[in-house]
Amino acid sequence: MPPKNKKQKEIVQDERFQAIVLTDSFETRFMPLTSIKPRCLLPLANVPLIEYTLEFLAKAGVNEVFLMCSSHADQISDYIDKSKWSSKNSPFKVTSIMSLESRSVGDSMRDLDNRGLITGDFLLVSGDVVTNIDFAKAMSVHKTKRSLDKDHIVTMVLTPASPLHRTRSYADPATFILDTKTNRCLYYQNIPPVDGKKTGISIDPELLEDLEDEMLIRNDLIDCHVDICSPHVPQIFQENFDYQYLRSDFVKGVLTSDLLKKTIYAYIIESDEYAARVESWATYDAISQDILARWCYPLVPDSNLLDSQSFKYEFNHIYKEDKVVLAQSCKIGTCTSIGAETNVGEGSSIKKSVIGRNCVIGENVRITNSYIWDNVTIGDNIVIDHAIVASNAKIGTGAKINAGAVIGFNVEIGENKVIAYNTRIVEMPIEKDGDDFNNSSSFESSDDEDDQDGEFKEDQDVERVVPSFEVKDIDLVGEDGIGFLYNSENEFDDDSDSEYGGSSNQYSGMIYQMKSLNLSDDSIASATNYNRAKKHARHTSKSRRLSSTSVVSTDFEGAYSEEEEDDFEKEAVATVERAMEHNHDIDTALLELNTLRMSINVTYHEVRMATTQALLTRVVHFISTGTLDVKEAVNKIFRAWGALYKRQVFEPEEEVDLLQILQNKCLLLDPSYNSKILFFAINILYDEEVVDEDNIYIWWDSAASSATQELESVRELTGKWIEWLKDAEEESDEDSD
């Protein structure tokens, strides 16, 4: 009897399914906010990020979870201790492992191996994953591969998506070479997801000797760092101390090793499932909008993942908690979530935004595509566009927060202050500690510096919040404000410090203005490499041409050259033409255009020029081939793609400039139909609210006195329409009187 009981006990232990959660991404892309709070506890649609990961693990059938905590470990541990995951009803046992010395995934895995916690195959996942996949299918594939291939050690869960999909991070240019029959991963390499001039894959032919069928090169897969691993994985990290990254070190090392002889497979999820990772401001915005639009059901606000929440779903993807007070004249637009105890004043409008709890929003406030966290106070007559306002911040009356701005915790913006594009503001200055990576004492304070994110650095300058007795930045936040400008010293014109070393200057949604905020400011593992790259950038920033996938140089001086302008126009026109030809979505086309704009540092005027040229070229193609008549061709193209201008026109004078560009481009077209194209195009831009009526009049009058005969001809039809428009306005005014 005793031996039988012992055998039963061993079987139960072996059947435990464990999960390892890496709570630290080892990057600083979310600085300066992660100097205060770890990334996994930042709110996403009013829910801490770690909750989405833990919900996934609960659904996956995990019964033991280890949280590997390094940065802000005490905050993570305290949060878990007070959460539902530590209660008796929790579907799994959760343990926080204080891995304070870890500076990379490799360090965490070696620490895990030293502790001897792994008992069998386990799930390795990042603490910033949002997914609703049916994990049982992935696990079944893993077990099947394990039974057929004794050398199989990892199954990577990957999501099919276009290289420019908005939930894909562009610091993650992952390219996998797979056996088409078995999905065995033959090779891994990081190459940019956008077509570049000097990219390619070099693979040793010996790696293809065991190829069962044809191979397929895939750079259309989102890698969420969800892996089913065998117990050999931590051991391999232990045996190869130079392995820091999960993909470019471990996966690539295993696949190319003559000694290990281990295999790795890919499991590609189905198209109706959702998986993405919040690893940049761009993906933060994209995944937030996907949650609001219910693409990752049941991970939606009205599922109330936190016990204290009370969200209810309303029409047009609007979510509200209990005790939300909305003034009668305020307007709540589509894809908006508002937390409990929040008040919204008269005449205010909110759309495509997330508002936290206990917020006070004044009168005549306009919030668009923005994320307002808990306990924020916003005065009257304020505009917040594509920005983030962290908890306990205050925005003074009449202020304007422009796109890409990040207002840190407890920051106060004075009255009538305008926060420029891409500005990051912190409550207290963040200073550098000169201690290097090997000096662990600099990392062990209770404040636990920031969510340090790089994996391949040997030395590291640590950024930390320190008390300051300096005078506050009055020019930035005003005399009645509190805050300092945050400038990372590590934003330079070279490859980003991401795992893949690739460029990541591509953005979507909220971050289309956010230049370097999608980059890692710092990686923990190699200040030496960083300093070398920065020195190189200083010597080459003026002479080197930037490709469409290059990181923007913060040291760029002077305007772009004529050659660069010509290159931009060619590439931008080709980008829009390709989007129309392949029927890409608007967001993808906008993403590519803005990437080009920022890489060559041209103005929006050049973007409007290129966009107009591409649209008119397509219109002329339909007309000249007899496919469509003039009206049908203009309607087809400008109705579908005129929305591109909404991300290129922000001020009245820019609307006038757009109309002037359209007029000048039409002037070069065939006189038999150019006046019709101009007339129909401006009608559509007016109907779609791209250009305002008053600005049409300004444009029209500006050239009326100096119009040539050719110009008068191209403006003829439009002139009659404008006369009608003015008459209709006068009649409306008379009726009103």
Secondary structure, DSSP 4 states (H G I P E B T S, - for coil): -HHHHHHHHHHHHHT--EEEEE---SB-TTTTGGGTS-GGGSEETTEEHHHHHHHHHHHHT--EEEEEE-TTHHHHHHHHHHSGGGSTT-SSEEEEEE-TT--SHHHHHHHHHHHT---S-EEEEETTEEE---HHHHHHHHHHHHHH-TTEEEEEEEEE--TT-TTS-TT--EEEEEETTT-BEEEEEE--SS--SS------GGGGTT--S-EEEE--EEEEEEEEE-THHHHHHHH-TT---IIIIIIHHHHH-TTT--EEEEEEPPTT--EEE--SHHHHHHHHHHHHTTTTTTSSGGG--STT---EEEGGGEEE-TT-EE-TT-EE-SSEEE-TT-EE-TT-EEES-EE-SS-EE-TT-EEES-EE-TT-EE-SS-EEES-EE-TT-EE-TT-EE-TT-EE-TT-EEPTT-EEPTT-EEESS-EEEE---TT-GGGG-STT-------SS-SS-PEEEE----SPP-HHHH-TT-B-EE---TT--SS--SSTT--------GGGGG-GGGGS-S-BTT-HHHHHHHHHHHHHHTTTPPP-TTPPPPTT--SPPPHHHHHHHHHHHHHHHHHHHHTT--HHHHHHHHHHHHHHHT--HHHHHHHHHHHHHHHHHHHHHTTSS-HHHHHHHHHHHHGGGGGGT--SHHHHHHHHHHHHHHHHTS-TTTHHHHHHHHHHHHHHTTSS-HHHHHHHHHHHHTT--HHHHHHHHHHHHHHHHHHHHHHHHHHHH-
